[in-house]
Structures are given as structure tokens and as C-alpha cells.
Amino acid sequence: MIAKTILITGATSGIGIQTALQLAQKGHTLYLLVRNAGKGTEVKNDIIAQTRNKNIQVVECDLSDLQSVSKAAAEIRSQLDSIDVLINNAGGIFPEREVSKNGFEMTFATNHLGHFLLTLSLMPLLQKGKARVINVSSDAHKTAKVKFDDLQFEKGYSSMRAYGNAKLFNIYFTRSLAERFAAKNITAYCLHPGVVDTGFGGSSTGFIKFLLSIARPFMISAEKGAQTSVYLATEPDIEALSGQYFKNKKPKQPSSAANNNVARQTLWVKSEELVDKYLL
């Protein structure tokens, strides 16, 4: 097996830690993009202790802050000539509407826009590596109801609707990457990791908290939840499946909304407009 250079966002908790650990066990070089550098260093040292793989670096990157994303991308470009795999894993759900430093609704910023900017900012290195881009989506995308004239949920905020929209955007982004960059040997995949018991949504209240309490006994472990991400990062000869949505290591059909090419193209154009001044 040839060791790959793999970047992963959100590597300090839940699925992210397990994805990093399993990839480190396979001997790959990892760059952990994390919001909290101190916590990232702790995770790095723990993974090294467990795997004896010292090829692990930490890069501070707050996906909700586009200036932080640009800075992280610049740091990575100064250290690497190419990237083999980018795993856009970080995510979040917010019980109340919050606004990022750049003025964007936090669910949209953290789950979609930050990863959009990161991926485009690293595109020269991804092209050199003939890379795979892996976006962690969710079956929650089936709850999406997108209003492009109110992407920021300034009217009638719903945490689950905002999250569902963002997860649908992950699928749109994946399909657009696969379409737009196929000629440059970029492939892209998205996935539902399963309903994973990671403490995700732990700050939720009301009905969401109630739903999580009911679902928790049926949730899978973070170790199992990471398996499809690891599969997509390492499995040979899956290029023909670029653009597809995976569950349990197999392509699955997402919702009918995921096939809306007009909405997909609209999201790309709007996202480009929003990140334009942060692209280096």
C-alpha cells in the first residue's frame, strides 16, 4: 500500500477522531484541520501513541470563519506540493440561530461554506495529487427545504431544517466537483455515516433533544461511523463512482431533491459569490 497525504477537518471529536485513527493505523500521512489547536495536539499525540505513526500534523482551521480557512489553506500550500485525499468531515447543528464572524448563519457556514472555500483554495494541490474529495453528508438531507432567497435563515429559523439544507448542499457540492473537475482527475464522494452516538447535537433543546434521547439506544459507535469515510479514502478503483452518495460503503440513492441540477448550479454560483473575497 502506498501511503497517502490525507487532510481531514473536524478531527478532534466523534467520527473525525476515529477516521483519523483508522487512517493513521494504515500508515497514511495526516493533516488534522481543527478549530482548537490545543485539542488537536492532544488528539495528535494520542493517535501517535496508539499507532506509532508520527506523520501527523495539526493545522488550526475554524470552518465557520472564512479568514481562518484562507489562512489554513495558505499554511498547507506552503508545506505540501500535492494532496491525495481531502475529507470534509467537520459539521455542527445549532439550536438557536447564530451568525459567524463573517456574517453567515452558522450551520451554513460550518457545514458548507467553509468547506467550499477550503476545497477551492486547495484545488492546485488536489489537482496535482489527482485527489479524492470526500464530503460527510447525512440522511438528514431528506428534511431539506431550500429557499435561495433566504440561505441565512433570517426568517423562521429551524435548526433541523438548516442542518438538513446544509447536508443537501454537501451532496450538491460533491456532484458539482465531480462534474466540473473530472477532466483534471479530481473525484468526489459524499456519504451518510449512519446515526452515530458521538454527543453530536448535545446542546440541543426541546423536541430535538427528545428525538436524540429516543434514538440514542439505536445509534452506532463512532468507530463504525468512520468506516465509510475510510473506505472512500483508501479503496482502489472507485473512480467510476465519483459524484455518488454512499451508505455502509455502498452507493445509495439520496432524496429526489439531490437530483435538482438547477438548485445545484444555483448553490455553486451563490457560494462562489460569498467566498470570492476570501479566495487567495
C-alpha atoms as an extended CHARMM CRD file, in Angstrom:
* protein
*
       280  EXT
         1         1  MET       CA              0.0000000000        0.0000000000        0.0000000000  PROA      1               0.0000000000
         2         2  ILE       CA              1.2490000000        3.4540000000       -0.9310000000  PROA      2               0.0000000000
         3         3  ALA       CA              0.9250000000        5.9650000000        1.8920000000  PROA      3               0.0000000000
         4         4  LYS       CA             -1.2860000000        8.9230000000        1.0380000000  PROA      4               0.0000000000
         5         5  THR       CA             -1.3470000000       12.5140000000        2.2450000000  PROA      5               0.0000000000
         6         6  ILE       CA             -4.8010000000       12.9880000000        3.7270000000  PROA      6               0.0000000000
         7         7  LEU       CA             -6.4130000000       16.1250000000        5.1580000000  PROA      7               0.0000000000
         8         8  ILE       CA             -9.4010000000       15.8420000000        7.4710000000  PROA      8               0.0000000000
         9         9  THR       CA            -11.4790000000       18.5840000000        9.0630000000  PROA      9               0.0000000000
        10        10  GLY       CA            -13.1490000000       18.2020000000       12.4360000000  PROA      10              0.0000000000
        11        11  ALA       CA            -10.6760000000       15.6130000000       13.6600000000  PROA      11              0.0000000000
        12        12  THR       CA            -10.9960000000       16.3200000000       17.3970000000  PROA      12              0.0000000000
        13        13  SER       CA            -14.2860000000       14.5770000000       18.1140000000  PROA      13              0.0000000000
        14        14  GLY       CA            -16.5940000000       11.7290000000       17.1570000000  PROA      14              0.0000000000
        15        15  ILE       CA            -16.3000000000       10.3700000000       13.6430000000  PROA      15              0.0000000000
        16        16  GLY       CA            -13.3810000000       12.6810000000       12.8960000000  PROA      16              0.0000000000
        17        17  ILE       CA            -11.1430000000       11.1820000000       15.5750000000  PROA      17              0.0000000000
        18        18  GLN       CA            -11.9980000000        7.6490000000       14.5370000000  PROA      18              0.0000000000
        19        19  THR       CA            -11.4400000000        8.4150000000       10.8560000000  PROA      19              0.0000000000
        20        20  ALA       CA             -8.0190000000        9.8880000000       11.6440000000  PROA      20              0.0000000000
        21        21  LEU       CA             -7.1160000000        6.9750000000       13.9190000000  PROA      21              0.0000000000
        22        22  GLN       CA             -8.0640000000        4.3240000000       11.3590000000  PROA      22              0.0000000000
        23        23  LEU       CA             -6.1760000000        6.1070000000        8.5830000000  PROA      23              0.0000000000
        24        24  ALA       CA             -3.1160000000        6.5390000000       10.8200000000  PROA      24              0.0000000000
        25        25  GLN       CA             -3.2020000000        2.8140000000       11.5560000000  PROA      25              0.0000000000
        26        26  LYS       CA             -2.9070000000        2.2430000000        7.8120000000  PROA      26              0.0000000000
        27        27  GLY       CA              0.2630000000        4.3640000000        7.7060000000  PROA      27              0.0000000000
        28        28  HSD       CA             -1.0230000000        7.4580000000        5.9230000000  PROA      28              0.0000000000
        29        29  THR       CA              0.2800000000       10.9930000000        6.4810000000  PROA      29              0.0000000000
        30        30  LEU       CA             -2.4220000000       13.0830000000        8.1190000000  PROA      30              0.0000000000
        31        31  TYR       CA             -3.1130000000       16.7880000000        8.4240000000  PROA      31              0.0000000000
        32        32  LEU       CA             -5.7250000000       17.4290000000       11.1000000000  PROA      32              0.0000000000
        33        33  LEU       CA             -7.6070000000       20.6710000000       10.4410000000  PROA      33              0.0000000000
        34        34  VAL       CA             -9.0800000000       21.6900000000       13.7670000000  PROA      34              0.0000000000
        35        35  ARG       CA            -10.7860000000       24.6740000000       15.3700000000  PROA      35              0.0000000000
        36        36  ASN       CA             -8.9190000000       24.2370000000       18.6630000000  PROA      36              0.0000000000
        37        37  ALA       CA             -5.1850000000       23.7360000000       18.0920000000  PROA      37              0.0000000000
        38        38  GLY       CA             -4.5750000000       22.6580000000       21.6920000000  PROA      38              0.0000000000
        39        39  LYS       CA             -7.1710000000       19.9250000000       21.4860000000  PROA      39              0.0000000000
        40        40  GLY       CA             -5.8480000000       18.9880000000       18.0590000000  PROA      40              0.0000000000
        41        41  THR       CA             -2.3770000000       18.4730000000       19.5060000000  PROA      41              0.0000000000
        42        42  GLU       CA             -3.8250000000       16.2400000000       22.2290000000  PROA      42              0.0000000000
        43        43  VAL       CA             -5.5870000000       14.1320000000       19.6000000000  PROA      43              0.0000000000
        44        44  LYS       CA             -2.4180000000       14.0040000000       17.5040000000  PROA      44              0.0000000000
        45        45  ASN       CA             -0.3370000000       12.7750000000       20.4420000000  PROA      45              0.0000000000
        46        46  ASP       CA             -2.9610000000       10.1970000000       21.3680000000  PROA      46              0.0000000000
        47        47  ILE       CA             -3.0800000000        8.8410000000       17.8010000000  PROA      47              0.0000000000
        48        48  ILE       CA              0.7250000000        8.6740000000       17.6630000000  PROA      48              0.0000000000
        49        49  ALA       CA              0.7480000000        6.7690000000       20.9600000000  PROA      49              0.0000000000
        50        50  GLN       CA             -1.8030000000        4.2770000000       19.6500000000  PROA      50              0.0000000000
        51        51  THR       CA             -0.4110000000        3.7920000000       16.1370000000  PROA      51              0.0000000000
        52        52  ARG       CA              3.2740000000        4.8580000000       16.3130000000  PROA      52              0.0000000000
        53        53  ASN       CA              2.5960000000        6.8060000000       13.1310000000  PROA      53              0.0000000000
        54        54  LYS       CA              4.3740000000       10.1420000000       13.6230000000  PROA      54              0.0000000000
        55        55  ASN       CA              3.3660000000       11.5660000000       10.2450000000  PROA      55              0.0000000000
        56        56  ILE       CA              0.5990000000       13.7070000000       11.6870000000  PROA      56              0.0000000000
        57        57  GLN       CA              0.3600000000       17.4880000000       11.6040000000  PROA      57              0.0000000000
        58        58  VAL       CA             -2.1520000000       19.9070000000       13.1490000000  PROA      58              0.0000000000
        59        59  VAL       CA             -3.4250000000       22.9850000000       11.3220000000  PROA      59              0.0000000000
        60        60  GLU       CA             -5.7330000000       25.4640000000       13.0210000000  PROA      60              0.0000000000
        61        61  CYS       CA             -8.8350000000       25.9730000000       10.8950000000  PROA      61              0.0000000000
        62        62  ASP       CA            -12.2030000000       27.2560000000       12.0640000000  PROA      62              0.0000000000
        63        63  LEU       CA            -14.6140000000       26.3120000000        9.2650000000  PROA      63              0.0000000000
        64        64  SER       CA            -17.1230000000       28.9510000000       10.3980000000  PROA      64              0.0000000000
        65        65  ASP       CA            -14.5310000000       31.7220000000        9.9140000000  PROA      65              0.0000000000
        66        66  LEU       CA            -13.5860000000       32.1770000000        6.2640000000  PROA      66              0.0000000000
        67        67  GLN       CA            -10.4760000000       34.1720000000        7.1350000000  PROA      67              0.0000000000
        68        68  SER       CA             -9.3070000000       31.2420000000        9.2630000000  PROA      68              0.0000000000
        69        69  VAL       CA             -9.9980000000       28.8940000000        6.3500000000  PROA      69              0.0000000000
        70        70  SER       CA             -7.9460000000       31.0590000000        3.9690000000  PROA      70              0.0000000000
        71        71  LYS       CA             -5.0750000000       31.1960000000        6.4560000000  PROA      71              0.0000000000
        72        72  ALA       CA             -5.1370000000       27.4190000000        6.9290000000  PROA      72              0.0000000000
        73        73  ALA       CA             -5.1410000000       26.8350000000        3.1760000000  PROA      73              0.0000000000
        74        74  ALA       CA             -2.1470000000       29.1450000000        2.7680000000  PROA      74              0.0000000000
        75        75  GLU       CA             -0.2900000000       27.2700000000        5.5070000000  PROA      75              0.0000000000
        76        76  ILE       CA             -0.9890000000       23.9350000000        3.8300000000  PROA      76              0.0000000000
        77        77  ARG       CA              0.0960000000       25.2270000000        0.4300000000  PROA      77              0.0000000000
        78        78  SER       CA              3.3940000000       26.3290000000        1.9970000000  PROA      78              0.0000000000
        79        79  GLN       CA              4.0150000000       22.8190000000        3.3570000000  PROA      79              0.0000000000
        80        80  LEU       CA              2.7220000000       20.4900000000        0.6370000000  PROA      80              0.0000000000
        81        81  ASP       CA              3.1190000000       20.0590000000       -3.1060000000  PROA      81              0.0000000000
        82        82  SER       CA              0.1000000000       17.8120000000       -3.5180000000  PROA      82              0.0000000000
        83        83  ILE       CA             -2.8210000000       16.2690000000       -1.6210000000  PROA      83              0.0000000000
        84        84  ASP       CA             -4.2080000000       12.7820000000       -2.1990000000  PROA      84              0.0000000000
        85        85  VAL       CA             -7.4020000000       12.9810000000       -0.1440000000  PROA      85              0.0000000000
        86        86  LEU       CA             -9.4280000000       15.7800000000        1.4520000000  PROA      86              0.0000000000
        87        87  ILE       CA            -12.0960000000       14.6750000000        3.9110000000  PROA      87              0.0000000000
        88        88  ASN       CA            -14.5440000000       17.4810000000        4.6590000000  PROA      88              0.0000000000
        89        89  ASN       CA            -15.8200000000       15.9520000000        7.8860000000  PROA      89              0.0000000000
        90        90  ALA       CA            -16.4960000000       18.8420000000       10.2830000000  PROA      90              0.0000000000
        91        91  GLY       CA            -20.0810000000       19.7950000000       10.9850000000  PROA      91              0.0000000000
        92        92  GLY       CA            -22.4510000000       21.1970000000       13.5360000000  PROA      92              0.0000000000
        93        93  ILE       CA            -26.0610000000       21.8130000000       14.4330000000  PROA      93              0.0000000000
        94        94  PHE       CA            -27.1040000000       24.9370000000       16.3310000000  PROA      94              0.0000000000
        95        95  PRO       CA            -30.2780000000       25.0130000000       18.4670000000  PROA      95              0.0000000000
        96        96  GLU       CA            -30.6150000000       28.7930000000       18.1020000000  PROA      96              0.0000000000
        97        97  ARG       CA            -29.7030000000       30.9070000000       15.1040000000  PROA      97              0.0000000000
        98        98  GLU       CA            -26.1150000000       32.1210000000       15.3640000000  PROA      98              0.0000000000
        99        99  VAL       CA            -24.0760000000       34.2540000000       12.9950000000  PROA      99              0.0000000000
       100       100  SER       CA            -20.4270000000       33.6520000000       12.0840000000  PROA      100             0.0000000000
       101       101  LYS       CA            -17.6490000000       36.2520000000       12.1960000000  PROA      101             0.0000000000
       102       102  ASN       CA            -18.2640000000       36.8440000000        8.5120000000  PROA      102             0.0000000000
       103       103  GLY       CA            -21.9990000000       37.3760000000        8.9380000000  PROA      103             0.0000000000
       104       104  PHE       CA            -23.2530000000       33.9800000000        7.7770000000  PROA      104             0.0000000000
       105       105  GLU       CA            -25.6920000000       31.6790000000        9.5530000000  PROA      105             0.0000000000
       106       106  MET       CA            -23.5140000000       29.2100000000       11.4700000000  PROA      106             0.0000000000
       107       107  THR       CA            -24.9830000000       25.9480000000       10.1370000000  PROA      107             0.0000000000
       108       108  PHE       CA            -24.4860000000       27.1190000000        6.5570000000  PROA      108             0.0000000000
       109       109  ALA       CA            -21.0100000000       28.4780000000        7.2940000000  PROA      109             0.0000000000
       110       110  THR       CA            -19.7000000000       25.4600000000        9.2230000000  PROA      110             0.0000000000
       111       111  ASN       CA            -21.2080000000       22.6200000000        7.2110000000  PROA      111             0.0000000000
       112       112  HSD       CA            -20.9750000000       24.0390000000        3.6970000000  PROA      112             0.0000000000
       113       113  LEU       CA            -19.3750000000       27.3980000000        3.0100000000  PROA      113             0.0000000000
       114       114  GLY       CA            -16.1340000000       26.8160000000        4.9250000000  PROA      114             0.0000000000
       115       115  HSD       CA            -15.5600000000       23.5070000000        3.1520000000  PROA      115             0.0000000000
       116       116  PHE       CA            -16.4250000000       25.0800000000       -0.1900000000  PROA      116             0.0000000000
       117       117  LEU       CA            -13.7430000000       27.7310000000        0.3330000000  PROA      117             0.0000000000
       118       118  LEU       CA            -11.2080000000       25.2470000000        1.6960000000  PROA      118             0.0000000000
       119       119  THR       CA            -11.6030000000       22.8890000000       -1.2560000000  PROA      119             0.0000000000
       120       120  LEU       CA            -11.3170000000       25.6250000000       -3.8870000000  PROA      120             0.0000000000
       121       121  SER       CA             -8.3430000000       27.1700000000       -2.0720000000  PROA      121             0.0000000000
       122       122  LEU       CA             -6.5250000000       23.8260000000       -2.1420000000  PROA      122             0.0000000000
       123       123  MET       CA             -7.5150000000       22.9370000000       -5.7080000000  PROA      123             0.0000000000
       124       124  PRO       CA             -3.9930000000       23.2930000000       -7.2220000000  PROA      124             0.0000000000
       125       125  LEU       CA             -2.6620000000       20.7350000000       -4.7080000000  PROA      125             0.0000000000
       126       126  LEU       CA             -5.6870000000       18.4910000000       -5.1770000000  PROA      126             0.0000000000
       127       127  GLN       CA             -5.1820000000       18.5210000000       -8.9320000000  PROA      127             0.0000000000
       128       128  LYS       CA             -1.5100000000       17.6080000000       -8.5770000000  PROA      128             0.0000000000
       129       129  GLY       CA             -2.4500000000       14.6900000000       -6.3570000000  PROA      129             0.0000000000
       130       130  LYS       CA             -5.3490000000       13.5560000000       -8.5820000000  PROA      130             0.0000000000
       131       131  ALA       CA             -7.2030000000       13.7070000000       -5.3190000000  PROA      131             0.0000000000
       132       132  ARG       CA            -10.4080000000       12.4160000000       -3.8540000000  PROA      132             0.0000000000
       133       133  VAL       CA            -12.6550000000       14.8910000000       -2.0650000000  PROA      133             0.0000000000
       134       134  ILE       CA            -14.9500000000       13.2440000000        0.4780000000  PROA      134             0.0000000000
       135       135  ASN       CA            -17.8480000000       15.1890000000        1.9790000000  PROA      135             0.0000000000
       136       136  VAL       CA            -19.5910000000       13.8600000000        5.0730000000  PROA      136             0.0000000000
       137       137  SER       CA            -23.2870000000       14.4370000000        4.4630000000  PROA      137             0.0000000000
       138       138  SER       CA            -26.2440000000       12.7750000000        6.1970000000  PROA      138             0.0000000000
       139       139  ASP       CA            -29.6660000000       11.2860000000        5.5590000000  PROA      139             0.0000000000
       140       140  ALA       CA            -30.8380000000       14.4450000000        7.3030000000  PROA      140             0.0000000000
       141       141  HSD       CA            -30.6440000000       15.9770000000        3.8170000000  PROA      141             0.0000000000
       142       142  LYS       CA            -34.0930000000       14.4460000000        3.2620000000  PROA      142             0.0000000000
       143       143  THR       CA            -35.5780000000       17.1200000000        5.5630000000  PROA      143             0.0000000000
       144       144  ALA       CA            -34.2120000000       19.9800000000        3.4400000000  PROA      144             0.0000000000
       145       145  LYS       CA            -36.4230000000       22.7410000000        2.0880000000  PROA      145             0.0000000000
       146       146  VAL       CA            -34.1220000000       25.2430000000        0.4350000000  PROA      146             0.0000000000
       147       147  LYS       CA            -35.0280000000       28.8780000000       -0.1450000000  PROA      147             0.0000000000
       148       148  PHE       CA            -32.2190000000       30.5140000000       -2.0740000000  PROA      148             0.0000000000
       149       149  ASP       CA            -33.5870000000       33.9530000000       -1.2380000000  PROA      149             0.0000000000
       150       150  ASP       CA            -33.0680000000       33.1420000000        2.4680000000  PROA      150             0.0000000000
       151       151  LEU       CA            -29.9810000000       30.9360000000        2.6950000000  PROA      151             0.0000000000
       152       152  GLN       CA            -29.1180000000       32.5750000000        6.0130000000  PROA      152             0.0000000000
       153       153  PHE       CA            -32.4480000000       31.6560000000        7.6710000000  PROA      153             0.0000000000
       154       154  GLU       CA            -33.2070000000       35.2330000000        8.6040000000  PROA      154             0.0000000000
       155       155  LYS       CA            -36.8850000000       34.2570000000        8.6230000000  PROA      155             0.0000000000
       156       156  GLY       CA            -38.2480000000       31.3220000000       10.6150000000  PROA      156             0.0000000000
       157       157  TYR       CA            -35.0320000000       29.6480000000       11.7600000000  PROA      157             0.0000000000
       158       158  SER       CA            -35.2520000000       25.8980000000       12.3380000000  PROA      158             0.0000000000
       159       159  SER       CA            -32.1250000000       24.0580000000       13.4780000000  PROA      159             0.0000000000
       160       160  MET       CA            -33.1480000000       20.7900000000       11.8310000000  PROA      160             0.0000000000
       161       161  ARG       CA            -34.1660000000       22.4930000000        8.5800000000  PROA      161             0.0000000000
       162       162  ALA       CA            -30.9100000000       24.4760000000        8.4890000000  PROA      162             0.0000000000
       163       163  TYR       CA            -28.9380000000       21.2820000000        9.1070000000  PROA      163             0.0000000000
       164       164  GLY       CA            -30.9160000000       19.3380000000        6.5090000000  PROA      164             0.0000000000
       165       165  ASN       CA            -30.2760000000       22.0660000000        3.9480000000  PROA      165             0.0000000000
       166       166  ALA       CA            -26.5510000000       22.0400000000        4.7030000000  PROA      166             0.0000000000
       167       167  LYS       CA            -26.3680000000       18.2750000000        4.2940000000  PROA      167             0.0000000000
       168       168  LEU       CA            -28.1740000000       18.5570000000        0.9530000000  PROA      168             0.0000000000
       169       169  PHE       CA            -25.6190000000       21.1990000000       -0.0130000000  PROA      169             0.0000000000
       170       170  ASN       CA            -22.8740000000       18.6560000000        0.7490000000  PROA      170             0.0000000000
       171       171  ILE       CA            -24.3970000000       16.4020000000       -1.9070000000  PROA      171             0.0000000000
       172       172  TYR       CA            -24.7540000000       19.2500000000       -4.3970000000  PROA      172             0.0000000000
       173       173  PHE       CA            -21.1360000000       20.2570000000       -3.7860000000  PROA      173             0.0000000000
       174       174  THR       CA            -19.9540000000       16.6860000000       -4.3210000000  PROA      174             0.0000000000
       175       175  ARG       CA            -21.7840000000       16.3160000000       -7.6090000000  PROA      175             0.0000000000
       176       176  SER       CA            -20.5960000000       19.6820000000       -8.8680000000  PROA      176             0.0000000000
       177       177  LEU       CA            -16.9760000000       18.8520000000       -8.0180000000  PROA      177             0.0000000000
       178       178  ALA       CA            -17.2550000000       15.5150000000       -9.8100000000  PROA      178             0.0000000000
       179       179  GLU       CA            -18.7130000000       17.2390000000      -12.8690000000  PROA      179             0.0000000000
       180       180  ARG       CA            -16.5410000000       20.3440000000      -13.0120000000  PROA      180             0.0000000000
       181       181  PHE       CA            -13.1530000000       18.7890000000      -12.2310000000  PROA      181             0.0000000000
       182       182  ALA       CA            -13.3440000000       15.3040000000      -13.7840000000  PROA      182             0.0000000000
       183       183  ALA       CA            -11.0730000000       16.4010000000      -16.6290000000  PROA      183             0.0000000000
       184       184  LYS       CA             -8.4850000000       17.3970000000      -14.0150000000  PROA      184             0.0000000000
       185       185  ASN       CA             -8.5870000000       13.9540000000      -12.3790000000  PROA      185             0.0000000000
       186       186  ILE       CA            -10.4840000000       15.0850000000       -9.2790000000  PROA      186             0.0000000000
       187       187  THR       CA            -13.0730000000       12.6600000000       -7.9520000000  PROA      187             0.0000000000
       188       188  ALA       CA            -15.6250000000       13.4390000000       -5.2580000000  PROA      188             0.0000000000
       189       189  TYR       CA            -17.8330000000       11.3440000000       -2.9930000000  PROA      189             0.0000000000
       190       190  CYS       CA            -20.2990000000       12.0270000000       -0.2060000000  PROA      190             0.0000000000
       191       191  LEU       CA            -21.6800000000        9.7790000000        2.4830000000  PROA      191             0.0000000000
       192       192  HSD       CA            -24.1000000000        9.1570000000        5.2830000000  PROA      192             0.0000000000
       193       193  PRO       CA            -22.0170000000        7.8130000000        8.2020000000  PROA      193             0.0000000000
       194       194  GLY       CA            -25.0030000000        6.3250000000        9.9840000000  PROA      194             0.0000000000
       195       195  VAL       CA            -26.7340000000        7.5750000000       13.0980000000  PROA      195             0.0000000000
       196       196  VAL       CA            -23.6870000000        7.7960000000       15.3100000000  PROA      196             0.0000000000
       197       197  ASP       CA            -23.5330000000        8.2010000000       19.0910000000  PROA      197             0.0000000000
       198       198  THR       CA            -20.9210000000       10.9610000000       19.2930000000  PROA      198             0.0000000000
       199       199  GLY       CA            -22.6550000000       13.5060000000       21.5010000000  PROA      199             0.0000000000
       200       200  PHE       CA            -23.4740000000       15.4580000000       18.3280000000  PROA      200             0.0000000000
       201       201  GLY       CA            -26.3020000000       17.9050000000       18.9870000000  PROA      201             0.0000000000
       202       202  GLY       CA            -25.6430000000       17.6660000000       22.7100000000  PROA      202             0.0000000000
       203       203  SER       CA            -26.5370000000       21.3120000000       23.2440000000  PROA      203             0.0000000000
       204       204  SER       CA            -29.9170000000       20.8770000000       21.5720000000  PROA      204             0.0000000000
       205       205  THR       CA            -33.1000000000       21.5660000000       23.4770000000  PROA      205             0.0000000000
       206       206  GLY       CA            -36.7900000000       20.8450000000       23.1910000000  PROA      206             0.0000000000
       207       207  PHE       CA            -38.0470000000       18.4780000000       20.5050000000  PROA      207             0.0000000000
       208       208  ILE       CA            -34.5980000000       17.8050000000       19.0230000000  PROA      208             0.0000000000
       209       209  LYS       CA            -33.2590000000       16.7990000000       22.4290000000  PROA      209             0.0000000000
       210       210  PHE       CA            -36.2670000000       14.4890000000       22.8320000000  PROA      210             0.0000000000
       211       211  LEU       CA            -35.6580000000       12.8640000000       19.4280000000  PROA      211             0.0000000000
       212       212  LEU       CA            -31.9920000000       12.3370000000       20.2170000000  PROA      212             0.0000000000
       213       213  SER       CA            -32.8370000000       10.6980000000       23.5440000000  PROA      213             0.0000000000
       214       214  ILE       CA            -35.1470000000        8.2350000000       21.7580000000  PROA      214             0.0000000000
       215       215  ALA       CA            -32.6280000000        7.4850000000       19.0040000000  PROA      215             0.0000000000
       216       216  ARG       CA            -29.5500000000        7.0710000000       21.2110000000  PROA      216             0.0000000000
       217       217  PRO       CA            -30.0800000000        3.3620000000       22.1000000000  PROA      217             0.0000000000
       218       218  PHE       CA            -30.1270000000        2.5570000000       18.3730000000  PROA      218             0.0000000000
       219       219  MET       CA            -27.0670000000        4.5730000000       17.3910000000  PROA      219             0.0000000000
       220       220  ILE       CA            -23.8290000000        3.0240000000       16.1420000000  PROA      220             0.0000000000
       221       221  SER       CA            -20.3490000000        3.7280000000       17.5120000000  PROA      221             0.0000000000
       222       222  ALA       CA            -18.0720000000        6.4360000000       16.1020000000  PROA      222             0.0000000000
       223       223  GLU       CA            -15.6860000000        3.6490000000       15.0820000000  PROA      223             0.0000000000
       224       224  LYS       CA            -18.3420000000        2.1390000000       12.8260000000  PROA      224             0.0000000000
       225       225  GLY       CA            -19.4710000000        5.5650000000       11.6830000000  PROA      225             0.0000000000
       226       226  ALA       CA            -15.9880000000        6.3150000000       10.3530000000  PROA      226             0.0000000000
       227       227  GLN       CA            -15.7640000000        3.2000000000        8.2050000000  PROA      227             0.0000000000
       228       228  THR       CA            -17.3430000000        4.6000000000        5.0390000000  PROA      228             0.0000000000
       229       229  SER       CA            -15.0870000000        7.6800000000        5.1140000000  PROA      229             0.0000000000
       230       230  VAL       CA            -12.0420000000        5.4190000000        5.4980000000  PROA      230             0.0000000000
       231       231  TYR       CA            -13.3030000000        3.1760000000        2.7010000000  PROA      231             0.0000000000
       232       232  LEU       CA            -13.7360000000        6.0990000000        0.3060000000  PROA      232             0.0000000000
       233       233  ALA       CA            -10.2960000000        7.4560000000        1.2070000000  PROA      233             0.0000000000
       234       234  THR       CA             -8.4640000000        4.1830000000        0.6320000000  PROA      234             0.0000000000
       235       235  GLU       CA            -10.4340000000        1.8140000000       -1.5960000000  PROA      235             0.0000000000
       236       236  PRO       CA             -8.7710000000        1.4470000000       -5.0350000000  PROA      236             0.0000000000
       237       237  ASP       CA            -10.5790000000        1.7060000000       -8.3510000000  PROA      237             0.0000000000
       238       238  ILE       CA            -13.7330000000        3.5830000000       -7.3670000000  PROA      238             0.0000000000
       239       239  GLU       CA            -13.2290000000        6.4930000000       -9.7650000000  PROA      239             0.0000000000
       240       240  ALA       CA            -16.2740000000        5.4570000000      -11.8170000000  PROA      240             0.0000000000
       241       241  LEU       CA            -18.4110000000        6.1070000000       -8.7360000000  PROA      241             0.0000000000
       242       242  SER       CA            -17.3900000000        9.7510000000       -8.4600000000  PROA      242             0.0000000000
       243       243  GLY       CA            -20.2760000000       12.0270000000       -7.5240000000  PROA      243             0.0000000000
       244       244  GLN       CA            -22.2650000000        9.3610000000       -5.7230000000  PROA      244             0.0000000000
       245       245  TYR       CA            -23.7700000000        9.1790000000       -2.2380000000  PROA      245             0.0000000000
       246       246  PHE       CA            -22.6370000000        6.2830000000       -0.0390000000  PROA      246             0.0000000000
       247       247  LYS       CA            -24.0420000000        4.4070000000        2.9490000000  PROA      247             0.0000000000
       248       248  ASN       CA            -22.3380000000        1.4010000000        4.5130000000  PROA      248             0.0000000000
       249       249  LYS       CA            -19.5800000000        1.5560000000        1.8800000000  PROA      249             0.0000000000
       250       250  LYS       CA            -22.0740000000        1.2420000000       -0.9870000000  PROA      250             0.0000000000
       251       251  PRO       CA            -23.6510000000        3.7700000000       -3.3630000000  PROA      251             0.0000000000
       252       252  LYS       CA            -27.2170000000        4.6530000000       -2.4090000000  PROA      252             0.0000000000
       253       253  GLN       CA            -29.8710000000        6.8870000000       -3.8970000000  PROA      253             0.0000000000
       254       254  PRO       CA            -30.2930000000       10.1470000000       -1.9880000000  PROA      254             0.0000000000
       255       255  SER       CA            -33.5450000000       12.1210000000       -1.9710000000  PROA      255             0.0000000000
       256       256  SER       CA            -35.1400000000       13.3520000000       -5.1860000000  PROA      256             0.0000000000
       257       257  ALA       CA            -34.1440000000       16.9020000000       -4.2010000000  PROA      257             0.0000000000
       258       258  ALA       CA            -30.4920000000       15.8560000000       -4.5340000000  PROA      258             0.0000000000
       259       259  ASN       CA            -31.1030000000       15.3930000000       -8.2770000000  PROA      259             0.0000000000
       260       260  ASN       CA            -32.1770000000       19.0140000000       -8.7910000000  PROA      260             0.0000000000
       261       261  ASN       CA            -29.4410000000       20.2510000000      -11.1170000000  PROA      261             0.0000000000
       262       262  VAL       CA            -30.8030000000       23.7880000000      -11.2730000000  PROA      262             0.0000000000
       263       263  ALA       CA            -30.6080000000       24.1030000000       -7.4820000000  PROA      263             0.0000000000
       264       264  ARG       CA            -27.1600000000       22.5390000000       -7.5360000000  PROA      264             0.0000000000
       265       265  GLN       CA            -25.8470000000       25.0700000000      -10.0570000000  PROA      265             0.0000000000
       266       266  THR       CA            -27.5070000000       27.9200000000       -8.1630000000  PROA      266             0.0000000000
       267       267  LEU       CA            -25.7600000000       26.8840000000       -4.9610000000  PROA      267             0.0000000000
       268       268  TRP       CA            -22.3730000000       26.8200000000       -6.6980000000  PROA      268             0.0000000000
       269       269  VAL       CA            -22.8150000000       30.3180000000       -8.1400000000  PROA      269             0.0000000000
       270       270  LYS       CA            -24.0510000000       31.7770000000       -4.8470000000  PROA      270             0.0000000000
       271       271  SER       CA            -21.2660000000       30.0610000000       -2.8800000000  PROA      271             0.0000000000
       272       272  GLU       CA            -18.6260000000       31.4210000000       -5.2550000000  PROA      272             0.0000000000
       273       273  GLU       CA            -20.0040000000       34.9220000000       -4.7800000000  PROA      273             0.0000000000
       274       274  LEU       CA            -19.9340000000       34.5990000000       -0.9920000000  PROA      274             0.0000000000
       275       275  VAL       CA            -16.3420000000       33.3090000000       -0.7220000000  PROA      275             0.0000000000
       276       276  ASP       CA            -14.8240000000       35.3240000000       -3.5800000000  PROA      276             0.0000000000
       277       277  LYS       CA            -13.0190000000       37.8870000000       -1.4280000000  PROA      277             0.0000000000
       278       278  TYR       CA            -11.5160000000       35.1240000000        0.7560000000  PROA      278             0.0000000000
       279       279  LEU       CA            -10.0110000000       33.1630000000       -2.1470000000  PROA      279             0.0000000000
       280       280  LEU       CA             -6.2620000000       33.6980000000       -2.3850000000  PROA      280             0.0000000000
